[in-house]
Amino acid sequence: MGTLHSITRAPGAWRAFEAIHIAEAAERVRGVVRRTRLEPIESGDERVELRAKLENRQETGAFKARGAWNQIAQLGEEQRRAGVVCASSGNHGKALAWAAARAGVRATIVMPANAYPNKVQACRDEGAQVVLMPTREEADLEVERRVREGSVLVHPYDAARTLEGAGTVGLEIAQDWPEVDAVVIPVGGGGLLAGSALALRRELGERVRIYGAEPEGAATLTRGLERGAPVVLGSITSKVQGLTPLYSGQINIDIARATLDGVFALPDETILAAQKRLVAAGETVEPAGAAACAVVFARLLPLASGSTRVAAVVSGGNADPAQLAALRAELARDGARS
């Protein structure tokens, strides 16, 4: 079902990260990205009032548009002429391609060969050059080579400007539902989690509980928190693309240690069950986007007495079309049998 790795943190430790400017990023993305809805959703637990932050309805279909635009909007003229590059399995690449096209900047997206074909095509559709490499490791090396040759790296998670943009998700949750008791956020490289957790602490203080949700087969943040530094995984067994980078960034680990109450490590089947439930409710959600709701649906969240108000971030909706079609067919068969 899943395991909670609790974190003991010093109260107020999050105040040390004054150099992370999420409020300024919010002004930068205003009118460019959508302020997505915080939608009531059936939790399946009478003790939990659940609202989903629907970033699957965001520009480019994922929260990544926020960080990509915050990066592109701050490029200097020389950087704009040089063009931008990143390694991505899909959502960040699509977002960077979209942001770069909007700003008239050349973008190169280096992707592993096993990336969903629809995500590869989405980057091309936005006008980016797509370079396919056999593995994610080789994609990262190709990006390093292009950066040495002059391209500007826009990292998907291990960069202050990326997590500042992603952190506007948490800022909006705090502004739209200040009474929230707990927030659950998916974890890949940790940019969404770190930025949003820092924004939540700044707005709501110590009262709110904040948790990450990551696949147990790609537990990069959990391992990084244990060591206090990035741990490059020797192997990744999770199939939940979007939450399976090789490591979590140092800045994200540092912020997570200062802001989080814990991280849930989830088996793929728990995440996929949550995706099925969200699709049944009418949402278009990729497996990675369902990880936070999976914690609630599986009744893993520690609850105080009485009703608990929980926000869960649905981080993306760019599912593989074949996987989504098969899931909808399964739901139709389930409905026919009931």
C-alpha positions as CSV (number, residue, x, y, z in Angstrom):
1,M,0.0,0.0,0.0
2,G,2.8,2.4,0.9
3,T,5.2,3.5,3.6
4,L,5.5,6.9,5.3
5,H,9.1,8.1,6.0
6,S,8.6,10.8,8.7
7,I,10.8,13.8,8.9
8,T,11.9,15.6,12.1
9,R,12.6,19.2,11.3
10,A,13.4,22.3,13.3
11,P,10.5,24.7,13.5
12,G,11.0,27.8,11.3
13,A,14.0,26.2,9.5
14,W,12.3,27.1,6.2
15,R,12.9,30.8,6.9
16,A,16.5,30.3,5.8
17,F,15.5,30.2,2.1
18,E,15.1,33.9,1.5
19,A,16.8,33.7,-1.9
20,I,13.9,31.7,-3.3
21,H,11.4,34.2,-4.8
22,I,8.1,32.5,-5.3
23,A,5.9,35.6,-5.0
24,E,7.9,37.3,-7.8
25,A,7.5,34.1,-9.9
26,A,3.8,34.4,-9.3
27,E,3.7,37.8,-10.8
28,R,5.8,36.6,-13.8
29,V,3.5,33.7,-14.6
30,R,0.3,35.7,-14.0
31,G,-1.8,35.8,-17.2
32,V,0.6,33.3,-19.0
33,V,-0.3,30.1,-17.1
34,R,-3.7,29.2,-15.6
35,R,-4.7,29.6,-12.0
36,T,-6.0,26.0,-11.8
37,R,-9.0,25.0,-9.8
38,L,-8.9,23.5,-6.3
39,E,-11.7,21.1,-6.9
40,P,-13.7,19.1,-4.3
41,I,-13.4,15.4,-5.0
42,E,-14.7,12.3,-3.2
43,S,-12.0,11.0,-0.9
44,G,-13.7,7.7,0.0
45,D,-13.1,8.5,3.7
46,E,-15.7,10.3,5.7
47,R,-13.0,11.8,7.8
48,V,-11.3,13.6,4.9
49,E,-12.5,16.6,2.9
50,L,-10.4,16.3,-0.2
51,R,-9.7,19.0,-2.9
52,A,-7.6,18.3,-5.9
53,K,-5.3,21.0,-7.4
54,L,-5.9,20.3,-11.0
55,E,-2.6,21.0,-12.8
56,N,-3.6,18.4,-15.3
57,R,-5.8,21.2,-16.7
58,Q,-2.8,23.6,-16.9
59,E,-1.2,24.9,-20.1
60,T,0.8,22.0,-21.7
61,G,-1.2,19.7,-19.5
62,A,1.1,19.9,-16.4
63,F,2.5,22.2,-13.7
64,K,5.8,22.3,-15.6
65,A,4.6,25.3,-17.6
66,R,5.0,27.4,-14.5
67,G,8.7,26.7,-14.0
68,A,9.5,26.8,-17.7
69,W,8.0,30.2,-18.1
70,N,9.7,31.6,-15.0
71,Q,13.0,30.5,-16.5
72,I,12.4,31.8,-20.1
73,A,11.0,35.1,-18.9
74,Q,14.4,35.9,-17.2
75,L,16.7,35.1,-20.0
76,G,19.1,37.8,-21.1
77,E,19.5,38.7,-24.8
78,E,22.7,36.6,-25.2
79,Q,21.0,33.6,-23.6
80,R,18.0,34.0,-25.9
81,R,20.2,33.9,-28.9
82,A,22.0,30.8,-27.6
83,G,18.8,28.9,-27.2
84,V,17.8,26.6,-24.4
85,V,18.2,22.8,-23.8
86,C,16.9,20.3,-21.3
87,A,16.7,16.6,-20.7
88,S,13.1,15.4,-20.1
89,S,10.9,12.3,-20.3
90,G,8.1,14.6,-21.5
91,N,6.2,17.2,-19.4
92,H,9.1,19.5,-18.7
93,G,10.2,19.2,-22.3
94,K,6.8,20.1,-23.6
95,A,6.5,23.0,-21.2
96,L,9.9,24.3,-22.2
97,A,9.2,24.0,-25.9
98,W,5.9,25.9,-25.3
99,A,7.5,28.6,-23.3
100,A,10.4,29.0,-25.7
101,A,8.1,29.2,-28.7
102,R,6.0,31.8,-26.9
103,A,9.1,33.9,-26.4
104,G,10.7,33.3,-29.8
105,V,13.6,31.3,-28.3
106,R,15.1,28.1,-29.9
107,A,14.6,25.0,-27.8
108,T,16.3,21.5,-27.9
109,I,14.7,18.7,-25.9
110,V,16.8,15.6,-25.3
111,M,14.6,12.7,-24.4
112,P,15.2,9.0,-23.6
113,A,14.0,6.6,-26.3
114,N,11.4,5.1,-24.0
115,A,9.5,8.4,-23.5
116,Y,5.8,8.2,-24.4
117,P,5.5,8.9,-28.2
118,N,2.7,11.4,-27.6
119,K,5.1,13.4,-25.4
120,V,7.9,13.3,-28.0
121,Q,5.4,14.5,-30.6
122,A,4.1,17.3,-28.3
123,C,7.6,18.8,-28.0
124,R,7.9,18.7,-31.8
125,D,4.5,20.2,-32.2
126,E,5.6,23.2,-30.1
127,G,8.5,23.8,-32.6
128,A,11.4,22.3,-30.5
129,Q,14.1,20.1,-31.9
130,V,13.9,16.7,-30.2
131,V,17.0,14.5,-29.8
132,L,16.3,10.9,-28.7
133,M,19.0,9.1,-26.7
134,P,19.0,5.4,-25.7
135,T,18.7,6.1,-21.9
136,R,18.0,8.9,-19.5
137,E,21.6,8.8,-18.4
138,E,22.8,9.3,-22.0
139,A,20.2,12.1,-22.4
140,D,21.7,13.9,-19.5
141,L,25.2,13.5,-21.0
142,E,24.0,14.9,-24.3
143,V,22.6,18.0,-22.5
144,E,25.9,18.5,-20.7
145,R,27.7,18.4,-24.1
146,R,25.3,21.0,-25.6
147,V,25.7,23.3,-22.6
148,R,29.5,23.2,-23.0
149,E,28.9,24.3,-26.6
150,G,26.9,27.3,-25.5
151,S,23.2,26.3,-25.0
152,V,21.4,27.5,-21.8
153,L,20.3,24.7,-19.5
154,V,16.8,24.9,-18.2
155,H,16.8,22.1,-15.6
156,P,13.4,20.4,-14.9
157,Y,13.8,20.5,-11.2
158,D,17.3,21.2,-9.9
159,A,17.3,25.0,-10.3
160,A,16.0,27.8,-8.2
161,R,14.0,29.5,-11.0
162,T,12.3,26.2,-11.9
163,L,11.2,25.5,-8.4
164,E,10.1,29.1,-7.9
165,G,7.7,28.8,-10.8
166,A,6.5,25.4,-9.6
167,G,6.1,26.8,-6.1
168,T,3.2,29.0,-7.3
169,V,1.1,25.8,-7.1
170,G,1.5,25.8,-3.3
171,L,1.1,29.6,-3.1
172,E,-2.3,29.3,-4.9
173,I,-3.4,26.4,-2.6
174,A,-2.6,28.6,0.5
175,Q,-4.4,31.6,-0.9
176,D,-7.5,29.7,-2.1
177,W,-7.9,27.4,0.9
178,P,-6.1,28.9,3.9
179,E,-8.0,26.5,6.3
180,V,-6.3,23.4,4.7
181,D,-4.9,21.0,7.3
182,A,-2.6,18.8,5.1
183,V,-1.2,19.0,1.5
184,V,0.2,16.1,-0.5
185,I,2.4,16.7,-3.4
186,P,4.0,14.3,-6.0
187,V,7.7,13.9,-6.0
188,G,10.0,13.3,-9.0
189,G,13.1,15.5,-8.8
190,G,11.5,17.5,-6.1
191,G,11.0,20.9,-7.7
192,L,7.2,21.0,-7.4
193,L,7.4,19.7,-3.8
194,A,10.1,22.0,-2.6
195,G,8.7,25.1,-4.1
196,S,5.1,24.4,-3.1
197,A,6.1,23.3,0.5
198,L,8.2,26.5,0.9
199,A,5.3,28.7,-0.3
200,L,2.8,26.9,2.0
201,R,5.1,27.4,5.0
202,R,5.5,31.1,4.2
203,E,1.7,31.6,3.9
204,L,0.4,29.2,6.6
205,G,3.3,28.6,8.9
206,E,3.8,25.4,11.0
207,R,0.1,24.5,11.3
208,V,-0.3,22.8,7.9
209,R,1.1,19.3,7.4
210,I,3.0,18.8,4.1
211,Y,3.8,15.4,2.6
212,G,5.5,14.1,-0.6
213,A,4.4,11.1,-2.6
214,E,6.9,9.2,-4.7
215,P,7.1,5.7,-6.3
216,E,9.0,3.3,-4.1
217,G,10.7,2.1,-7.2
218,A,12.2,5.5,-7.7
219,A,12.6,6.9,-4.2
220,T,15.1,9.6,-5.0
221,L,13.9,12.1,-2.4
222,T,13.7,9.6,0.4
223,R,17.3,8.4,-0.4
224,G,18.4,12.0,-0.7
225,L,16.9,13.0,2.6
226,E,18.6,10.0,4.3
227,R,22.0,11.2,3.0
228,G,21.4,14.9,3.0
229,A,22.6,15.0,-0.6
230,P,21.5,13.8,-4.0
231,V,21.7,10.0,-4.5
232,V,21.9,8.8,-8.1
233,L,19.8,5.6,-8.2
234,G,21.6,2.6,-9.7
235,S,18.3,1.3,-11.0
236,I,14.7,2.5,-11.3
237,T,12.0,-0.1,-11.2
238,S,8.9,2.1,-11.2
239,K,7.1,2.6,-14.5
240,V,5.4,5.9,-13.4
241,Q,7.1,8.2,-16.0
242,G,7.4,11.7,-14.7
243,L,8.3,10.6,-11.2
244,T,11.4,8.6,-12.2
245,P,14.5,10.9,-12.5
246,L,17.8,9.6,-11.5
247,Y,18.1,11.8,-8.5
248,S,16.5,14.7,-6.5
249,G,18.3,18.0,-6.6
250,Q,20.3,19.3,-3.7
251,I,18.3,22.5,-3.3
252,N,15.1,20.5,-3.2
253,I,16.5,18.1,-0.6
254,D,17.5,21.0,1.6
255,I,14.1,22.7,1.4
256,A,12.3,19.4,1.9
257,R,14.3,18.8,5.1
258,A,13.2,22.2,6.4
259,T,9.5,22.0,5.3
260,L,8.1,18.5,5.1
261,D,6.5,16.3,7.7
262,G,7.1,13.1,5.6
263,V,7.4,11.4,2.3
264,F,5.2,8.4,1.2
265,A,6.8,5.7,-0.9
266,L,4.1,4.1,-3.0
267,P,4.0,0.9,-5.1
268,D,3.1,1.5,-8.7
269,E,-0.2,-0.4,-8.3
270,T,-1.4,2.1,-5.7
271,I,-0.6,5.0,-8.0
272,L,-2.3,3.3,-10.9
273,A,-5.4,2.6,-8.9
274,A,-5.6,6.2,-8.0
275,Q,-5.3,7.2,-11.7
276,K,-8.2,4.8,-12.5
277,R,-10.3,6.5,-9.8
278,L,-9.6,10.0,-11.1
279,V,-10.3,9.0,-14.7
280,A,-13.6,7.4,-13.5
281,A,-14.4,10.8,-12.0
282,G,-13.9,12.5,-15.4
283,E,-10.4,13.7,-15.2
284,T,-7.6,13.1,-17.8
285,V,-4.7,12.2,-15.6
286,E,-1.4,10.5,-16.2
287,P,-0.1,8.0,-13.6
288,A,2.4,10.5,-12.1
289,G,-0.4,13.0,-11.6
290,A,-2.3,10.6,-9.4
291,A,0.4,9.9,-6.8
292,A,-0.8,12.5,-4.2
293,C,-4.4,11.4,-4.4
294,A,-3.2,7.8,-4.0
295,V,-2.0,8.6,-0.5
296,V,-5.5,9.7,0.4
297,F,-7.4,7.0,-1.5
298,A,-5.3,4.3,0.2
299,R,-6.0,5.8,3.6
300,L,-2.3,6.3,4.3
301,L,-2.5,9.8,5.6
302,P,-2.2,10.2,9.4
303,L,-5.4,11.9,10.6
304,A,-6.3,13.8,13.7
305,S,-9.7,13.5,15.3
306,G,-12.5,15.1,13.4
307,S,-12.7,16.1,9.8
308,T,-9.3,16.8,8.0
309,R,-9.1,19.2,5.1
310,V,-6.6,17.8,2.5
311,A,-5.3,19.3,-0.7
312,A,-3.7,16.9,-3.2
313,V,-1.8,18.1,-6.3
314,V,-2.8,16.4,-9.5
315,S,0.4,17.3,-11.3
316,G,-0.2,16.3,-14.9
317,G,-2.6,14.9,-17.5
318,N,-0.4,13.9,-20.4
319,A,-1.1,10.2,-20.2
320,D,0.1,7.7,-22.9
321,P,-3.0,7.5,-25.2
322,A,-2.8,3.7,-25.3
323,Q,-2.6,3.4,-21.5
324,L,-5.5,5.8,-21.1
325,A,-7.7,4.1,-23.7
326,A,-7.1,0.8,-22.0
327,L,-8.0,2.2,-18.6
328,R,-11.2,3.7,-20.0
329,A,-12.1,0.4,-21.6
330,E,-11.6,-1.3,-18.3
331,L,-13.8,1.2,-16.6
332,A,-16.5,0.7,-19.2
333,R,-16.3,-3.1,-18.6
334,D,-16.6,-2.5,-14.9
335,G,-19.6,-0.4,-15.4
336,A,-21.3,-3.0,-17.7
337,R,-20.8,-5.7,-15.0
338,S,-22.2,-3.6,-12.1
